[in-house]
Every structure is written in C-alpha cells, then in structure tokens.
Amino acid sequence: MYNKILAAVDGSKQAKEALQKAFSIASCYRIPLQILHVKEGDDKTKTAWHKRSNLNKLEDRQEFLREIDIMAAKYNITHKVHFRVGNPAEEIIRHANENDIELIVVGSRGFNRFQKVVLGSVSSKIIEKASCSVLVVK
C-alpha cells in the first residue's frame, strides 16, 4: 500500500498519461497526490524563471493547473502542485526524499538506444537513484 505518491510531469503527452495513472493509483488508495514540474536550469535560471513566470508563463501555468484540477475532480482526489528549477532527475529524487514519497510515477519518452547512451533519460536516472518504487508509464 502506498501513502505518498509523486507524479513528475513536464507537459509532454507521456507525462499526461503518467499523471492520469498516478491519479488512478491515488484514487485506489484514497490518498492525496503530489505533482512536481521541474524546469531544467541552474540558480541563475531559477531567479530569472521565477521573475518571468509571473508575466510570460502565467497563461501556460494556469492552463497546466486547470488540466490537473480537471483530472483531480474526475478521480475525486486532492493534490498539491510543486515547481522546482534544476536537473529534473535530481530535483525529482530530492523532492521524493524530502517528502517521504513511496512511489514516483513518470512518463517515458521512448528514446532509442543511441539517445539513451548519449543523452540518458530522466526516468532511467530516477530508477537508478530513487530510494522508493518508480513506475514508468509508456
């Protein structure tokens, strides 16, 4: 049984499918869902992104939150959305550790072998380094 679930999302089609799966699982256990979006960047990006997000990214963020609210209502689940800036895999793992998450749900980008070797993948890094269970949704 899971008591704390984290859905890591990036706005992609795969992430939306993972988010639906996370809501479904949370609904089965009747527990709230934590949702995390990580914007890739460093401390300089973090400051600039937070300043700009109030202006340039507000519509995107509001649309993102509306979609999440619709899913939450469908599954009758409470949720909390978190935003971070940094390396996505590291920030997802850090958030999971800081919040005693028992299951991380992520989407798979479907990289080919060459892309995985050269670029790596966020889901692969999370599987390798997370101290909790990880569900990768294709």
C-alpha contacts under 8 A as a table, 3 or more apart, distances in Angstrom:
res1	aa1	res2	aa2	distance
1	M	29	Y	7.37
2	Y	5	I	6.97
2	Y	29	Y	7.05
2	Y	102	E	6.11
2	Y	103	L	7.03
3	N	29	Y	7.57
3	N	31	I	6.42
3	N	101	I	7.90
3	N	102	E	6.88
4	K	31	I	7.24
4	K	32	P	7.38
4	K	33	L	7.05
4	K	34	Q	7.69
4	K	100	D	7.12
4	K	101	I	4.93
4	K	102	E	5.44
4	K	103	L	6.76
5	I	22	A	7.33
5	I	26	A	7.06
5	I	32	P	7.71
5	I	33	L	5.62
5	I	34	Q	6.16
5	I	101	I	5.73
5	I	102	E	6.01
5	I	103	L	4.90
5	I	104	I	6.02
5	I	105	V	7.53
6	L	22	A	7.59
6	L	33	L	6.24
6	L	34	Q	4.73
6	L	35	I	5.60
6	L	36	L	7.09
6	L	96	A	7.18
6	L	101	I	6.49
6	L	103	L	6.26
6	L	104	I	4.83
6	L	105	V	6.14
7	A	18	A	7.08
7	A	19	L	5.84
7	A	22	A	6.06
7	A	33	L	7.41
7	A	34	Q	6.27
7	A	35	I	4.75
7	A	36	L	6.22
7	A	104	I	5.90
7	A	105	V	4.74
7	A	106	V	6.12
8	A	15	A	7.34
8	A	19	L	7.69
8	A	35	I	5.90
8	A	36	L	4.82
8	A	37	H	6.01
8	A	38	V	7.94
8	A	92	I	6.91
8	A	104	I	7.16
8	A	105	V	6.27
8	A	106	V	5.36
8	A	107	G	7.93
9	V	12	S	7.53
9	V	15	A	4.97
9	V	16	K	7.07
9	V	18	A	7.77
9	V	19	L	7.07
9	V	35	I	7.13
9	V	36	L	6.09
9	V	37	H	5.18
9	V	38	V	7.66
9	V	106	V	6.83
9	V	107	G	7.57
10	D	15	A	6.06
10	D	37	H	5.77
10	D	38	V	7.03
11	G	15	A	6.05
11	G	16	K	6.64
11	G	64	F	7.68
12	S	15	A	5.08
12	S	16	K	6.34
13	K	16	K	5.17
13	K	17	E	6.39
14	Q	17	E	5.11
14	Q	18	A	6.21
14	Q	107	G	4.73
14	Q	108	S	6.07
14	Q	109	R	6.60
14	Q	137	V	7.18
14	Q	138	K	6.52
15	A	18	A	4.90
15	A	19	L	6.03
15	A	106	V	6.34
15	A	107	G	4.60
15	A	108	S	7.62
16	K	19	L	4.91
16	K	20	Q	6.28
16	K	107	G	7.72
17	E	20	Q	5.15
17	E	21	K	6.32
17	E	107	G	6.96
17	E	137	V	7.01
17	E	138	K	7.82
18	A	21	K	5.01
18	A	22	A	6.10
18	A	105	V	6.16
18	A	106	V	5.50
18	A	107	G	5.08
18	A	136	V	7.48
18	A	137	V	5.35
18	A	138	K	7.86
19	L	22	A	4.98
19	L	23	F	6.17
19	L	105	V	7.42
19	L	106	V	7.67
20	Q	23	F	5.12
20	Q	24	S	6.15
20	Q	71	M	7.15
21	K	24	S	4.98
21	K	25	I	6.22
21	K	105	V	7.82
21	K	137	V	7.73
22	A	25	I	5.14
22	A	26	A	6.07
22	A	33	L	7.51
22	A	105	V	6.16
23	F	26	A	5.03
23	F	27	S	5.96
23	F	33	L	6.89
23	F	71	M	7.42
23	F	72	A	7.00
23	F	75	Y	6.51
23	F	77	I	7.20
24	S	27	S	5.04
24	S	28	C	6.38
24	S	75	Y	6.80
25	I	28	C	5.12
25	I	29	Y	6.55
26	A	29	Y	5.23
26	A	30	R	5.65
26	A	31	I	5.24
26	A	32	P	6.46
26	A	33	L	6.26
26	A	77	I	7.21
27	S	30	R	4.72
27	S	31	I	6.60
27	S	75	Y	6.05
27	S	76	N	7.19
27	S	77	I	6.28
30	R	77	I	7.19
31	I	77	I	7.06
31	I	78	T	7.63
32	P	77	I	5.88
32	P	78	T	4.84
32	P	79	H	5.23
32	P	80	K	7.84
33	L	77	I	7.19
33	L	78	T	6.45
33	L	79	H	4.60
33	L	80	K	6.56
34	Q	79	H	5.61
34	Q	80	K	5.03
34	Q	81	V	6.09
34	Q	82	H	7.52
35	I	79	H	7.18
35	I	80	K	6.10
35	I	81	V	4.69
35	I	82	H	6.05
36	L	81	V	5.87
36	L	82	H	4.75
36	L	83	F	5.84
36	L	84	R	7.55
36	L	92	I	7.32
37	H	81	V	7.79
37	H	82	H	6.37
37	H	83	F	5.03
37	H	84	R	6.43
38	V	83	F	5.87
38	V	84	R	4.75
38	V	85	V	5.36
38	V	86	G	6.73
38	V	87	N	7.59
38	V	88	P	5.42
38	V	91	E	6.99
38	V	92	I	7.54
39	K	83	F	7.66
39	K	84	R	6.23
39	K	85	V	4.64
39	K	86	G	6.30
39	K	87	N	7.83
39	K	88	P	7.06
40	E	85	V	5.66
40	E	86	G	4.83
40	E	87	N	5.39
40	E	88	P	6.06
41	G	44	K	7.78
41	G	45	T	5.32
41	G	46	K	6.62
41	G	85	V	5.76
41	G	86	G	4.64
41	G	87	N	6.56
42	D	45	T	5.13
42	D	46	K	6.01
42	D	85	V	6.85
42	D	86	G	5.39
42	D	87	N	7.88
43	D	46	K	4.84
43	D	47	T	6.42
43	D	85	V	7.82
43	D	86	G	7.68
44	K	47	T	5.45
44	K	48	A	6.38
45	T	48	A	5.11
45	T	49	W	5.66
45	T	85	V	7.63
46	K	49	W	5.14
46	K	50	H	6.10
46	K	85	V	5.58
46	K	86	G	7.66
47	T	50	H	5.40
47	T	51	K	6.33
48	A	51	K	5.18
48	A	52	R	6.07
49	W	52	R	5.10
49	W	53	S	5.62
50	H	53	S	5.07
50	H	54	N	6.79
51	K	54	N	5.97
51	K	55	L	7.46
52	R	55	L	5.22
52	R	56	N	5.52
52	R	57	K	6.67
53	S	56	N	5.57
53	S	57	K	4.42
53	S	58	L	5.74
54	N	57	K	6.37
54	N	58	L	5.44
55	L	58	L	5.70
56	N	59	E	7.51
57	K	60	D	5.30
57	K	61	R	6.11
58	L	61	R	5.14
58	L	62	Q	6.03
59	E	62	Q	5.08
59	E	63	E	6.13
60	D	63	E	5.18
60	D	64	F	6.12
61	R	64	F	4.98
61	R	65	L	6.14
62	Q	65	L	5.07
62	Q	66	R	6.07
63	E	66	R	5.00
63	E	67	E	6.27
64	F	67	E	5.32
64	F	68	I	6.42
65	L	68	I	5.04
65	L	69	D	6.11
66	R	69	D	5.02
66	R	70	I	6.23
67	E	70	I	5.18
67	E	71	M	6.43
68	I	71	M	5.15
68	I	72	A	6.10
69	D	72	A	4.97
69	D	73	A	6.13
70	I	73	A	5.21
70	I	74	K	6.25
71	M	74	K	5.01
71	M	75	Y	6.32
72	A	75	Y	5.26
72	A	76	N	5.59
72	A	77	I	5.05
72	A	78	T	6.44
72	A	79	H	7.11
73	A	76	N	4.73
73	A	77	I	6.58
84	R	91	E	7.08
85	V	88	P	7.76
85	V	91	E	7.65
86	G	90	E	7.59
86	G	91	E	6.36
87	N	90	E	5.40
87	N	91	E	5.97
88	P	91	E	5.23
88	P	92	I	6.01
88	P	122	V	6.71
89	A	92	I	5.22
89	A	93	I	6.19
89	A	122	V	5.19
89	A	123	S	7.36
89	A	125	K	6.11
89	A	126	I	5.68
90	E	93	I	5.21
90	E	94	R	5.99
90	E	126	I	7.83
91	E	94	R	4.92
91	E	95	H	5.99
92	I	95	H	5.19
92	I	96	A	6.14
92	I	126	I	7.65
93	I	96	A	5.01
93	I	97	N	6.14
93	I	126	I	6.65
93	I	129	K	7.40
93	I	130	A	5.80
94	R	97	N	5.18
94	R	98	E	6.06
95	H	98	E	5.12
95	H	99	N	6.08
96	A	99	N	5.32
96	A	100	D	5.89
96	A	101	I	4.77
96	A	102	E	7.81
96	A	104	I	7.52
97	N	100	D	5.28
97	N	101	I	6.48
97	N	131	S	7.62
98	E	101	I	7.94
101	I	104	I	7.13
101	I	132	C	7.03
102	E	132	C	5.25
102	E	133	S	6.26
103	L	132	C	5.92
103	L	133	S	4.85
103	L	134	V	5.60
103	L	135	L	7.21
104	I	132	C	7.35
104	I	133	S	6.39
104	I	134	V	4.75
104	I	135	L	6.17
105	V	134	V	5.93
105	V	135	L	4.78
105	V	136	V	6.03
105	V	137	V	7.29
106	V	123	S	6.61
106	V	134	V	7.63
106	V	135	L	6.34
106	V	136	V	5.05
106	V	137	V	6.14
107	G	123	S	7.35
107	G	136	V	5.45
107	G	137	V	4.74
107	G	138	K	6.10
108	S	123	S	6.57
108	S	136	V	6.02
108	S	137	V	5.88
108	S	138	K	5.26
109	R	121	S	7.96
109	R	138	K	7.69
110	G	138	K	7.61
111	F	114	F	7.86
111	F	115	Q	5.60
111	F	116	K	5.94
111	F	121	S	7.69
112	N	115	Q	5.37
112	N	116	K	6.26
113	R	116	K	5.12
113	R	117	V	6.21
114	F	117	V	5.19
114	F	118	V	6.12
115	Q	118	V	5.17
115	Q	119	L	5.41
115	Q	120	G	6.75
116	K	119	L	5.31
116	K	120	G	4.24
116	K	121	S	5.99
117	V	120	G	5.57
120	G	124	S	7.11
120	G	125	K	7.53
121	S	124	S	5.21
121	S	125	K	6.31
122	V	125	K	5.20
122	V	126	I	6.17
123	S	126	I	5.05
123	S	127	I	6.12
123	S	136	V	6.90
124	S	127	I	5.14
124	S	128	E	6.18
125	K	128	E	5.08
125	K	129	K	6.09
126	I	129	K	5.27
126	I	130	A	5.36
126	I	134	V	7.51
127	I	130	A	5.79
127	I	133	S	7.96
127	I	134	V	6.09
130	A	133	S	7.40
130	A	134	V	7.61
